[in-house]
Amino acid sequence: MIHVGIDLHSRNMTLVAINDNGKLLAKEKVNNTPANLSQFFRQFNEPVQSVVECTSYWYWVADWCREKNVPLQLAHAKMLKAIS
């Protein structure tokens, strides 16, 4: 399984993919478009799941994941640890 974390902002997002062993597979900062999201996910040949903070901008990502059958977990922003 590949796990993709999505750090979503109003205009761009940083996508980070790791495998089950925690190995970094890909990291990319792109503008917020469904096409860019599709391009990032297209590089993986095994099942993928993702997580995004439930900020003001997550709705379109949830719609995209639903259409592509990518499981999406919403993370509560105040419950997340700061990334060092």
PyMOL Python script that loads the backbone (N, CA, C, O; Angstrom):
from pymol import cmd

cmd.read_pdbstr("""\
ATOM      1  N   MET A   1       0.856  -1.179   0.000  1.00  0.00           N
ATOM      2  CA  MET A   1       0.000   0.000   0.000  1.00  0.00           C
ATOM      3  C   MET A   1       0.895   1.234   0.000  1.00  0.00           C
ATOM      4  O   MET A   1       1.936   1.264   0.657  1.00  0.00           O
ATOM      5  N   ILE A   2       0.476   2.239  -0.741  1.00  0.00           N
ATOM      6  CA  ILE A   2       1.164   3.525  -0.767  1.00  0.00           C
ATOM      7  C   ILE A   2       0.289   4.531  -0.030  1.00  0.00           C
ATOM      8  O   ILE A   2      -0.926   4.573  -0.227  1.00  0.00           O
ATOM      9  N   HIS A   3       0.912   5.336   0.814  1.00  0.00           N
ATOM     10  CA  HIS A   3       0.222   6.322   1.621  1.00  0.00           C
ATOM     11  C   HIS A   3       0.641   7.710   1.148  1.00  0.00           C
ATOM     12  O   HIS A   3       1.830   8.031   1.127  1.00  0.00           O
ATOM     13  N   VAL A   4      -0.333   8.530   0.772  1.00  0.00           N
ATOM     14  CA  VAL A   4      -0.051   9.874   0.273  1.00  0.00           C
ATOM     15  C   VAL A   4      -0.618  10.897   1.245  1.00  0.00           C
ATOM     16  O   VAL A   4      -1.818  10.915   1.520  1.00  0.00           O
ATOM     17  N   GLY A   5       0.261  11.746   1.761  1.00  0.00           N
ATOM     18  CA  GLY A   5      -0.141  12.860   2.595  1.00  0.00           C
ATOM     19  C   GLY A   5      -0.270  14.099   1.723  1.00  0.00           C
ATOM     20  O   GLY A   5       0.608  14.392   0.912  1.00  0.00           O
ATOM     21  N   ILE A   6      -1.359  14.817   1.893  1.00  0.00           N
ATOM     22  CA  ILE A   6      -1.616  16.008   1.092  1.00  0.00           C
ATOM     23  C   ILE A   6      -1.658  17.214   2.021  1.00  0.00           C
ATOM     24  O   ILE A   6      -2.563  17.343   2.846  1.00  0.00           O
ATOM     25  N   ASP A   7      -0.673  18.097   1.881  1.00  0.00           N
ATOM     26  CA  ASP A   7      -0.644  19.355   2.632  1.00  0.00           C
ATOM     27  C   ASP A   7      -1.272  20.399   1.717  1.00  0.00           C
ATOM     28  O   ASP A   7      -0.617  20.937   0.824  1.00  0.00           O
ATOM     29  N   LEU A   8      -2.532  20.671   1.950  1.00  0.00           N
ATOM     30  CA  LEU A   8      -3.345  21.462   1.028  1.00  0.00           C
ATOM     31  C   LEU A   8      -3.468  22.906   1.501  1.00  0.00           C
ATOM     32  O   LEU A   8      -3.821  23.174   2.649  1.00  0.00           O
ATOM     33  N   HIS A   9      -3.172  23.812   0.604  1.00  0.00           N
ATOM     34  CA  HIS A   9      -3.316  25.246   0.857  1.00  0.00           C
ATOM     35  C   HIS A   9      -4.278  25.826  -0.175  1.00  0.00           C
ATOM     36  O   HIS A   9      -4.814  25.084  -0.998  1.00  0.00           O
ATOM     37  N   SER A  10      -4.500  27.107  -0.146  1.00  0.00           N
ATOM     38  CA  SER A  10      -5.493  27.710  -1.041  1.00  0.00           C
ATOM     39  C   SER A  10      -5.094  27.628  -2.508  1.00  0.00           C
ATOM     40  O   SER A  10      -5.963  27.492  -3.369  1.00  0.00           O
ATOM     41  N   ARG A  11      -3.803  27.707  -2.813  1.00  0.00           N
ATOM     42  CA  ARG A  11      -3.371  27.723  -4.220  1.00  0.00           C
ATOM     43  C   ARG A  11      -2.491  26.552  -4.620  1.00  0.00           C
ATOM     44  O   ARG A  11      -2.387  26.233  -5.805  1.00  0.00           O
ATOM     45  N   ASN A  12      -1.857  25.908  -3.650  1.00  0.00           N
ATOM     46  CA  ASN A  12      -0.961  24.808  -3.981  1.00  0.00           C
ATOM     47  C   ASN A  12      -1.059  23.726  -2.918  1.00  0.00           C
ATOM     48  O   ASN A  12      -1.685  23.900  -1.872  1.00  0.00           O
ATOM     49  N   MET A  13      -0.424  22.611  -3.221  1.00  0.00           N
ATOM     50  CA  MET A  13      -0.400  21.485  -2.290  1.00  0.00           C
ATOM     51  C   MET A  13       0.941  20.787  -2.407  1.00  0.00           C
ATOM     52  O   MET A  13       1.552  20.745  -3.475  1.00  0.00           O
ATOM     53  N   THR A  14       1.380  20.245  -1.293  1.00  0.00           N
ATOM     54  CA  THR A  14       2.568  19.403  -1.284  1.00  0.00           C
ATOM     55  C   THR A  14       2.095  17.981  -1.071  1.00  0.00           C
ATOM     56  O   THR A  14       1.358  17.693  -0.128  1.00  0.00           O
ATOM     57  N   LEU A  15       2.521  17.100  -1.948  1.00  0.00           N
ATOM     58  CA  LEU A  15       2.133  15.693  -1.914  1.00  0.00           C
ATOM     59  C   LEU A  15       3.358  14.861  -1.556  1.00  0.00           C
ATOM     60  O   LEU A  15       4.417  15.022  -2.162  1.00  0.00           O
ATOM     61  N   VAL A  16       3.219  13.979  -0.580  1.00  0.00           N
ATOM     62  CA  VAL A  16       4.310  13.106  -0.159  1.00  0.00           C
ATOM     63  C   VAL A  16       3.785  11.682  -0.116  1.00  0.00           C
ATOM     64  O   VAL A  16       2.763  11.399   0.509  1.00  0.00           O
ATOM     65  N   ALA A  17       4.503  10.785  -0.793  1.00  0.00           N
ATOM     66  CA  ALA A  17       4.103   9.377  -0.837  1.00  0.00           C
ATOM     67  C   ALA A  17       5.164   8.517  -0.170  1.00  0.00           C
ATOM     68  O   ALA A  17       6.359   8.659  -0.431  1.00  0.00           O
ATOM     69  N   ILE A  18       4.700   7.615   0.703  1.00  0.00           N
ATOM     70  CA  ILE A  18       5.576   6.643   1.340  1.00  0.00           C
ATOM     71  C   ILE A  18       4.965   5.255   1.190  1.00  0.00           C
ATOM     72  O   ILE A  18       3.771   5.108   0.927  1.00  0.00           O
ATOM     73  N   ASN A  19       5.808   4.241   1.364  1.00  0.00           N
ATOM     74  CA  ASN A  19       5.285   2.872   1.346  1.00  0.00           C
ATOM     75  C   ASN A  19       5.047   2.412   2.781  1.00  0.00           C
ATOM     76  O   ASN A  19       5.203   3.191   3.721  1.00  0.00           O
ATOM     77  N   ASP A  20       4.671   1.152   2.945  1.00  0.00           N
ATOM     78  CA  ASP A  20       4.370   0.616   4.274  1.00  0.00           C
ATOM     79  C   ASP A  20       5.575   0.619   5.216  1.00  0.00           C
ATOM     80  O   ASP A  20       5.411   0.604   6.436  1.00  0.00           O
ATOM     81  N   ASN A  21       6.770   0.637   4.656  1.00  0.00           N
ATOM     82  CA  ASN A  21       7.988   0.648   5.463  1.00  0.00           C
ATOM     83  C   ASN A  21       8.463   2.063   5.780  1.00  0.00           C
ATOM     84  O   ASN A  21       9.489   2.240   6.438  1.00  0.00           O
ATOM     85  N   GLY A  22       7.727   3.068   5.318  1.00  0.00           N
ATOM     86  CA  GLY A  22       8.097   4.453   5.574  1.00  0.00           C
ATOM     87  C   GLY A  22       9.096   5.029   4.591  1.00  0.00           C
ATOM     88  O   GLY A  22       9.598   6.135   4.792  1.00  0.00           O
ATOM     89  N   LYS A  23       9.389   4.294   3.535  1.00  0.00           N
ATOM     90  CA  LYS A  23      10.340   4.777   2.528  1.00  0.00           C
ATOM     91  C   LYS A  23       9.672   5.860   1.679  1.00  0.00           C
ATOM     92  O   LYS A  23       8.562   5.679   1.178  1.00  0.00           O
ATOM     93  N   LEU A  24      10.367   6.983   1.529  1.00  0.00           N
ATOM     94  CA  LEU A  24       9.870   8.074   0.693  1.00  0.00           C
ATOM     95  C   LEU A  24       9.898   7.658  -0.769  1.00  0.00           C
ATOM     96  O   LEU A  24      10.945   7.283  -1.297  1.00  0.00           O
ATOM     97  N   LEU A  25       8.744   7.727  -1.420  1.00  0.00           N
ATOM     98  CA  LEU A  25       8.643   7.343  -2.826  1.00  0.00           C
ATOM     99  C   LEU A  25       8.557   8.544  -3.750  1.00  0.00           C
ATOM    100  O   LEU A  25       9.069   8.502  -4.869  1.00  0.00           O
ATOM    101  N   ALA A  26       7.922   9.606  -3.299  1.00  0.00           N
ATOM    102  CA  ALA A  26       7.759  10.789  -4.140  1.00  0.00           C
ATOM    103  C   ALA A  26       7.367  11.977  -3.278  1.00  0.00           C
ATOM    104  O   ALA A  26       6.697  11.831  -2.255  1.00  0.00           O
ATOM    105  N   LYS A  27       7.795  13.149  -3.707  1.00  0.00           N
ATOM    106  CA  LYS A  27       7.408  14.391  -3.042  1.00  0.00           C
ATOM    107  C   LYS A  27       7.353  15.465  -4.115  1.00  0.00           C
ATOM    108  O   LYS A  27       8.269  15.608  -4.925  1.00  0.00           O
ATOM    109  N   GLU A  28       6.254  16.220  -4.103  1.00  0.00           N
ATOM    110  CA  GLU A  28       6.076  17.224  -5.146  1.00  0.00           C
ATOM    111  C   GLU A  28       5.171  18.345  -4.653  1.00  0.00           C
ATOM    112  O   GLU A  28       4.194  18.098  -3.945  1.00  0.00           O
ATOM    113  N   LYS A  29       5.498  19.566  -5.026  1.00  0.00           N
ATOM    114  CA  LYS A  29       4.644  20.717  -4.740  1.00  0.00           C
ATOM    115  C   LYS A  29       4.055  21.173  -6.070  1.00  0.00           C
ATOM    116  O   LYS A  29       4.786  21.460  -7.018  1.00  0.00           O
ATOM    117  N   VAL A  30       2.715  21.237  -6.130  1.00  0.00           N
ATOM    118  CA  VAL A  30       2.020  21.565  -7.383  1.00  0.00           C
ATOM    119  C   VAL A  30       0.877  22.533  -7.102  1.00  0.00           C
ATOM    120  O   VAL A  30       0.441  22.692  -5.961  1.00  0.00           O
ATOM    121  N   ASN A  31       0.407  23.166  -8.152  1.00  0.00           N
ATOM    122  CA  ASN A  31      -0.791  24.002  -8.050  1.00  0.00           C
ATOM    123  C   ASN A  31      -2.002  23.113  -7.837  1.00  0.00           C
ATOM    124  O   ASN A  31      -2.008  21.952  -8.246  1.00  0.00           O
ATOM    125  N   ASN A  32      -3.021  23.654  -7.200  1.00  0.00           N
ATOM    126  CA  ASN A  32      -4.243  22.906  -6.903  1.00  0.00           C
ATOM    127  C   ASN A  32      -5.097  22.738  -8.149  1.00  0.00           C
ATOM    128  O   ASN A  32      -5.891  23.613  -8.494  1.00  0.00           O
ATOM    129  N   THR A  33      -4.928  21.613  -8.814  1.00  0.00           N
ATOM    130  CA  THR A  33      -5.815  21.259  -9.917  1.00  0.00           C
ATOM    131  C   THR A  33      -6.036  19.749  -9.889  1.00  0.00           C
ATOM    132  O   THR A  33      -5.148  19.001  -9.482  1.00  0.00           O
ATOM    133  N   PRO A  34      -7.199  19.303 -10.312  1.00  0.00           N
ATOM    134  CA  PRO A  34      -7.418  17.860 -10.404  1.00  0.00           C
ATOM    135  C   PRO A  34      -6.416  17.186 -11.341  1.00  0.00           C
ATOM    136  O   PRO A  34      -6.009  16.051 -11.093  1.00  0.00           O
ATOM    137  N   ALA A  35      -6.019  17.863 -12.401  1.00  0.00           N
ATOM    138  CA  ALA A  35      -5.051  17.289 -13.346  1.00  0.00           C
ATOM    139  C   ALA A  35      -3.707  17.041 -12.672  1.00  0.00           C
ATOM    140  O   ALA A  35      -3.087  16.002 -12.902  1.00  0.00           O
ATOM    141  N   ASN A  36      -3.247  17.973 -11.844  1.00  0.00           N
ATOM    142  CA  ASN A  36      -1.984  17.783 -11.129  1.00  0.00           C
ATOM    143  C   ASN A  36      -2.087  16.658 -10.116  1.00  0.00           C
ATOM    144  O   ASN A  36      -1.139  15.892  -9.942  1.00  0.00           O
ATOM    145  N   LEU A  37      -3.212  16.550  -9.454  1.00  0.00           N
ATOM    146  CA  LEU A  37      -3.424  15.460  -8.514  1.00  0.00           C
ATOM    147  C   LEU A  37      -3.408  14.117  -9.250  1.00  0.00           C
ATOM    148  O   LEU A  37      -2.796  13.157  -8.780  1.00  0.00           O
ATOM    149  N   SER A  38      -4.068  14.053 -10.380  1.00  0.00           N
ATOM    150  CA  SER A  38      -4.080  12.825 -11.189  1.00  0.00           C
ATOM    151  C   SER A  38      -2.683  12.449 -11.650  1.00  0.00           C
ATOM    152  O   SER A  38      -2.311  11.276 -11.618  1.00  0.00           O
ATOM    153  N   GLN A  39      -1.910  13.435 -12.077  1.00  0.00           N
ATOM    154  CA  GLN A  39      -0.551  13.164 -12.551  1.00  0.00           C
ATOM    155  C   GLN A  39       0.315  12.577 -11.441  1.00  0.00           C
ATOM    156  O   GLN A  39       1.084  11.646 -11.681  1.00  0.00           O
ATOM    157  N   PHE A  40       0.195  13.111 -10.236  1.00  0.00           N
ATOM    158  CA  PHE A  40       0.977  12.584  -9.124  1.00  0.00           C
ATOM    159  C   PHE A  40       0.584  11.139  -8.816  1.00  0.00           C
ATOM    160  O   PHE A  40       1.457  10.283  -8.668  1.00  0.00           O
ATOM    161  N   PHE A  41      -0.703  10.861  -8.718  1.00  0.00           N
ATOM    162  CA  PHE A  41      -1.169   9.519  -8.358  1.00  0.00           C
ATOM    163  C   PHE A  41      -0.931   8.497  -9.471  1.00  0.00           C
ATOM    164  O   PHE A  41      -0.843   7.299  -9.201  1.00  0.00           O
ATOM    165  N   ARG A  42      -0.828   8.952 -10.696  1.00  0.00           N
ATOM    166  CA  ARG A  42      -0.667   8.058 -11.846  1.00  0.00           C
ATOM    167  C   ARG A  42       0.642   7.279 -11.791  1.00  0.00           C
ATOM    168  O   ARG A  42       0.748   6.223 -12.416  1.00  0.00           O
ATOM    169  N   GLN A  43       1.627   7.763 -11.071  1.00  0.00           N
ATOM    170  CA  GLN A  43       2.944   7.115 -11.054  1.00  0.00           C
ATOM    171  C   GLN A  43       2.982   5.831 -10.223  1.00  0.00           C
ATOM    172  O   GLN A  43       3.987   5.121 -10.243  1.00  0.00           O
ATOM    173  N   PHE A  44       1.918   5.525  -9.500  1.00  0.00           N
ATOM    174  CA  PHE A  44       1.914   4.362  -8.617  1.00  0.00           C
ATOM    175  C   PHE A  44       1.111   3.215  -9.225  1.00  0.00           C
ATOM    176  O   PHE A  44       0.024   3.406  -9.771  1.00  0.00           O
ATOM    177  N   ASN A  45       1.687   2.009  -9.110  1.00  0.00           N
ATOM    178  CA  ASN A  45       1.057   0.815  -9.689  1.00  0.00           C
ATOM    179  C   ASN A  45       0.421  -0.091  -8.642  1.00  0.00           C
ATOM    180  O   ASN A  45      -0.072  -1.170  -8.972  1.00  0.00           O
ATOM    181  N   GLU A  46       0.429   0.334  -7.398  1.00  0.00           N
ATOM    182  CA  GLU A  46      -0.191  -0.470  -6.343  1.00  0.00           C
ATOM    183  C   GLU A  46      -1.253   0.362  -5.631  1.00  0.00           C
ATOM    184  O   GLU A  46      -1.344   1.567  -5.865  1.00  0.00           O
ATOM    185  N   PRO A  47      -2.051  -0.250  -4.775  1.00  0.00           N
ATOM    186  CA  PRO A  47      -3.123   0.486  -4.105  1.00  0.00           C
ATOM    187  C   PRO A  47      -2.591   1.704  -3.339  1.00  0.00           C
ATOM    188  O   PRO A  47      -1.510   1.671  -2.751  1.00  0.00           O
ATOM    189  N   VAL A  48      -3.382   2.767  -3.367  1.00  0.00           N
ATOM    190  CA  VAL A  48      -3.001   4.031  -2.740  1.00  0.00           C
ATOM    191  C   VAL A  48      -4.127   4.484  -1.819  1.00  0.00           C
ATOM    192  O   VAL A  48      -5.306   4.329  -2.139  1.00  0.00           O
ATOM    193  N   GLN A  49      -3.753   5.039  -0.683  1.00  0.00           N
ATOM    194  CA  GLN A  49      -4.708   5.720   0.183  1.00  0.00           C
ATOM    195  C   GLN A  49      -4.104   7.076   0.517  1.00  0.00           C
ATOM    196  O   GLN A  49      -2.893   7.267   0.406  1.00  0.00           O
ATOM    197  N   SER A  50      -4.949   8.016   0.926  1.00  0.00           N
ATOM    198  CA  SER A  50      -4.442   9.360   1.162  1.00  0.00           C
ATOM    199  C   SER A  50      -5.056   9.970   2.415  1.00  0.00           C
ATOM    200  O   SER A  50      -6.055   9.487   2.948  1.00  0.00           O
ATOM    201  N   VAL A  51      -4.421  11.050   2.864  1.00  0.00           N
ATOM    202  CA  VAL A  51      -4.899  11.800   4.024  1.00  0.00           C
ATOM    203  C   VAL A  51      -4.709  13.279   3.729  1.00  0.00           C
ATOM    204  O   VAL A  51      -3.727  13.678   3.102  1.00  0.00           O
ATOM    205  N   VAL A  52      -5.661  14.089   4.188  1.00  0.00           N
ATOM    206  CA  VAL A  52      -5.591  15.538   4.025  1.00  0.00           C
ATOM    207  C   VAL A  52      -6.188  16.177   5.272  1.00  0.00           C
ATOM    208  O   VAL A  52      -7.123  15.646   5.871  1.00  0.00           O
ATOM    209  N   GLU A  53      -5.633  17.327   5.653  1.00  0.00           N
ATOM    210  CA  GLU A  53      -6.221  18.084   6.760  1.00  0.00           C
ATOM    211  C   GLU A  53      -7.589  18.599   6.344  1.00  0.00           C
ATOM    212  O   GLU A  53      -7.798  18.941   5.180  1.00  0.00           O
ATOM    213  N   CYS A  54      -8.508  18.656   7.274  1.00  0.00           N
ATOM    214  CA  CYS A  54      -9.852  19.148   6.954  1.00  0.00           C
ATOM    215  C   CYS A  54      -9.874  20.677   7.089  1.00  0.00           C
ATOM    216  O   CYS A  54     -10.515  21.231   7.982  1.00  0.00           O
ATOM    217  N   THR A  55      -9.163  21.328   6.187  1.00  0.00           N
ATOM    218  CA  THR A  55      -9.165  22.786   6.113  1.00  0.00           C
ATOM    219  C   THR A  55     -10.277  23.225   5.162  1.00  0.00           C
ATOM    220  O   THR A  55     -11.084  22.402   4.729  1.00  0.00           O
ATOM    221  N   SER A  56     -10.321  24.473   4.847  1.00  0.00           N
ATOM    222  CA  SER A  56     -11.390  25.016   3.998  1.00  0.00           C
ATOM    223  C   SER A  56     -11.361  24.506   2.566  1.00  0.00           C
ATOM    224  O   SER A  56     -12.339  24.665   1.835  1.00  0.00           O
ATOM    225  N   TYR A  57     -10.270  23.902   2.159  1.00  0.00           N
ATOM    226  CA  TYR A  57     -10.086  23.587   0.735  1.00  0.00           C
ATOM    227  C   TYR A  57     -10.182  22.100   0.408  1.00  0.00           C
ATOM    228  O   TYR A  57      -9.910  21.717  -0.730  1.00  0.00           O
ATOM    229  N   TRP A  58     -10.555  21.258   1.350  1.00  0.00           N
ATOM    230  CA  TRP A  58     -10.460  19.822   1.135  1.00  0.00           C
ATOM    231  C   TRP A  58     -11.587  19.217   0.307  1.00  0.00           C
ATOM    232  O   TRP A  58     -11.455  18.078  -0.141  1.00  0.00           O
ATOM    233  N   TYR A  59     -12.665  19.916   0.090  1.00  0.00           N
ATOM    234  CA  TYR A  59     -13.844  19.322  -0.564  1.00  0.00           C
ATOM    235  C   TYR A  59     -13.556  18.794  -1.969  1.00  0.00           C
ATOM    236  O   TYR A  59     -13.969  17.688  -2.317  1.00  0.00           O
ATOM    237  N   TRP A  60     -12.848  19.584  -2.771  1.00  0.00           N
ATOM    238  CA  TRP A  60     -12.591  19.144  -4.144  1.00  0.00           C
ATOM    239  C   TRP A  60     -11.669  17.927  -4.164  1.00  0.00           C
ATOM    240  O   TRP A  60     -11.771  17.089  -5.060  1.00  0.00           O
ATOM    241  N   VAL A  61     -10.759  17.822  -3.173  1.00  0.00           N
ATOM    242  CA  VAL A  61      -9.883  16.650  -3.081  1.00  0.00           C
ATOM    243  C   VAL A  61     -10.710  15.416  -2.740  1.00  0.00           C
ATOM    244  O   VAL A  61     -10.479  14.340  -3.292  1.00  0.00           O
ATOM    245  N   ALA A  62     -11.662  15.568  -1.841  1.00  0.00           N
ATOM    246  CA  ALA A  62     -12.542  14.446  -1.491  1.00  0.00           C
ATOM    247  C   ALA A  62     -13.352  13.989  -2.703  1.00  0.00           C
ATOM    248  O   ALA A  62     -13.521  12.789  -2.922  1.00  0.00           O
ATOM    249  N   ASP A  63     -13.849  14.936  -3.484  1.00  0.00           N
ATOM    250  CA  ASP A  63     -14.594  14.586  -4.701  1.00  0.00           C
ATOM    251  C   ASP A  63     -13.701  13.835  -5.677  1.00  0.00           C
ATOM    252  O   ASP A  63     -14.113  12.834  -6.264  1.00  0.00           O
ATOM    253  N   TRP A  64     -12.470  14.325  -5.848  1.00  0.00           N
ATOM    254  CA  TRP A  64     -11.524  13.678  -6.766  1.00  0.00           C
ATOM    255  C   TRP A  64     -11.237  12.249  -6.295  1.00  0.00           C
ATOM    256  O   TRP A  64     -11.267  11.312  -7.093  1.00  0.00           O
ATOM    257  N   CYS A  65     -10.961  12.086  -5.002  1.00  0.00           N
ATOM    258  CA  CYS A  65     -10.663  10.750  -4.472  1.00  0.00           C
ATOM    259  C   CYS A  65     -11.843   9.801  -4.641  1.00  0.00           C
ATOM    260  O   CYS A  65     -11.655   8.630  -4.971  1.00  0.00           O
ATOM    261  N   ARG A  66     -13.051  10.297  -4.419  1.00  0.00           N
ATOM    262  CA  ARG A  66     -14.240   9.462  -4.592  1.00  0.00           C
ATOM    263  C   ARG A  66     -14.354   8.991  -6.038  1.00  0.00           C
ATOM    264  O   ARG A  66     -14.638   7.820  -6.289  1.00  0.00           O
ATOM    265  N   GLU A  67     -14.133   9.900  -6.990  1.00  0.00           N
ATOM    266  CA  GLU A  67     -14.215   9.540  -8.415  1.00  0.00           C
ATOM    267  C   GLU A  67     -13.160   8.514  -8.814  1.00  0.00           C
ATOM    268  O   GLU A  67     -13.410   7.662  -9.667  1.00  0.00           O
ATOM    269  N   LYS A  68     -11.977   8.596  -8.196  1.00  0.00           N
ATOM    270  CA  LYS A  68     -10.853   7.716  -8.550  1.00  0.00           C
ATOM    271  C   LYS A  68     -10.750   6.494  -7.643  1.00  0.00           C
ATOM    272  O   LYS A  68      -9.816   5.704  -7.776  1.00  0.00           O
ATOM    273  N   ASN A  69     -11.701   6.329  -6.721  1.00  0.00           N
ATOM    274  CA  ASN A  69     -11.691   5.201  -5.780  1.00  0.00           C
ATOM    275  C   ASN A  69     -10.424   5.155  -4.929  1.00  0.00           C
ATOM    276  O   ASN A  69      -9.874   4.084  -4.673  1.00  0.00           O
ATOM    277  N   VAL A  70      -9.971   6.326  -4.497  1.00  0.00           N
ATOM    278  CA  VAL A  70      -8.823   6.433  -3.602  1.00  0.00           C
ATOM    279  C   VAL A  70      -9.364   6.701  -2.200  1.00  0.00           C
ATOM    280  O   VAL A  70      -9.985   7.740  -1.973  1.00  0.00           O
ATOM    281  N   PRO A  71      -9.142   5.786  -1.256  1.00  0.00           N
ATOM    282  CA  PRO A  71      -9.600   6.035   0.109  1.00  0.00           C
ATOM    283  C   PRO A  71      -8.955   7.308   0.663  1.00  0.00           C
ATOM    284  O   PRO A  71      -7.748   7.514   0.531  1.00  0.00           O
ATOM    285  N   LEU A  72      -9.769   8.150   1.278  1.00  0.00           N
ATOM    286  CA  LEU A  72      -9.296   9.417   1.827  1.00  0.00           C
ATOM    287  C   LEU A  72      -9.657   9.501   3.299  1.00  0.00           C
ATOM    288  O   LEU A  72     -10.807   9.290   3.683  1.00  0.00           O
ATOM    289  N   GLN A  73      -8.672   9.807   4.108  1.00  0.00           N
ATOM    290  CA  GLN A  73      -8.871  10.038   5.538  1.00  0.00           C
ATOM    291  C   GLN A  73      -8.724  11.530   5.790  1.00  0.00           C
ATOM    292  O   GLN A  73      -7.751  12.144   5.352  1.00  0.00           O
ATOM    293  N   LEU A  74      -9.686  12.114   6.495  1.00  0.00           N
ATOM    294  CA  LEU A  74      -9.579  13.514   6.885  1.00  0.00           C
ATOM    295  C   LEU A  74      -8.917  13.577   8.252  1.00  0.00           C
ATOM    296  O   LEU A  74      -9.269  12.829   9.164  1.00  0.00           O
ATOM    297  N   ALA A  75      -7.957  14.480   8.379  1.00  0.00           N
ATOM    298  CA  ALA A  75      -7.247  14.649   9.648  1.00  0.00           C
ATOM    299  C   ALA A  75      -7.630  15.980  10.262  1.00  0.00           C
ATOM    300  O   ALA A  75      -7.662  17.000   9.574  1.00  0.00           O
ATOM    301  N   HIS A  76      -7.915  15.976  11.536  1.00  0.00           N
ATOM    302  CA  HIS A  76      -8.273  17.197  12.253  1.00  0.00           C
ATOM    303  C   HIS A  76      -7.000  18.023  12.448  1.00  0.00           C
ATOM    304  O   HIS A  76      -6.037  17.551  13.052  1.00  0.00           O
ATOM    305  N   ALA A  77      -6.997  19.254  11.937  1.00  0.00           N
ATOM    306  CA  ALA A  77      -5.801  20.095  11.948  1.00  0.00           C
ATOM    307  C   ALA A  77      -5.254  20.323  13.358  1.00  0.00           C
ATOM    308  O   ALA A  77      -4.037  20.347  13.543  1.00  0.00           O
ATOM    309  N   LYS A  78      -6.101  20.487  14.327  1.00  0.00           N
ATOM    310  CA  LYS A  78      -5.618  20.746  15.689  1.00  0.00           C
ATOM    311  C   LYS A  78      -5.084  19.511  16.386  1.00  0.00           C
ATOM    312  O   LYS A  78      -4.403  19.616  17.406  1.00  0.00           O
ATOM    313  N   MET A  79      -5.388  18.344  15.844  1.00  0.00           N
ATOM    314  CA  MET A  79      -4.925  17.109  16.466  1.00  0.00           C
ATOM    315  C   MET A  79      -3.614  16.586  15.860  1.00  0.00           C
ATOM    316  O   MET A  79      -3.037  15.627  16.372  1.00  0.00           O
ATOM    317  N   LEU A  80      -3.151  17.201  14.790  1.00  0.00           N
ATOM    318  CA  LEU A  80      -1.932  16.752  14.144  1.00  0.00           C
ATOM    319  C   LEU A  80      -0.708  17.306  14.853  1.00  0.00           C
ATOM    320  O   LEU A  80      -0.741  18.413  15.390  1.00  0.00           O
ATOM    321  N   LYS A  81       0.366  16.540  14.853  1.00  0.00           N
ATOM    322  CA  LYS A  81       1.628  17.023  15.400  1.00  0.00           C
ATOM    323  C   LYS A  81       2.281  17.946  14.380  1.00  0.00           C
ATOM    324  O   LYS A  81       2.117  17.762  13.174  1.00  0.00           O
ATOM    325  N   ALA A  82       2.998  18.906  14.848  1.00  0.00           N
ATOM    326  CA  ALA A  82       3.760  19.781  13.946  1.00  0.00           C
ATOM    327  C   ALA A  82       4.851  18.961  13.281  1.00  0.00           C
ATOM    328  O   ALA A  82       5.517  18.148  13.922  1.00  0.00           O
ATOM    329  N   ILE A  83       5.023  19.186  11.993  1.00  0.00           N
ATOM    330  CA  ILE A  83       6.058  18.483  11.242  1.00  0.00           C
ATOM    331  C   ILE A  83       7.364  19.260  11.401  1.00  0.00           C
ATOM    332  O   ILE A  83       7.419  20.456  11.116  1.00  0.00           O
ATOM    333  N   SER A  84       8.399  18.584  11.852  1.00  0.00           N
ATOM    334  CA  SER A  84       9.668  19.294  12.062  1.00  0.00           C
ATOM    335  C   SER A  84      10.526  19.252  10.824  1.00  0.00           C
ATOM    336  O   SER A  84      11.629  19.798  10.819  1.00  0.00           O
TER     337      SER A  84
END
""", "prot")
cmd.dss("prot")
cmd.show_as("cartoon", "prot")
cmd.util.cbc("prot")
cmd.orient("prot")
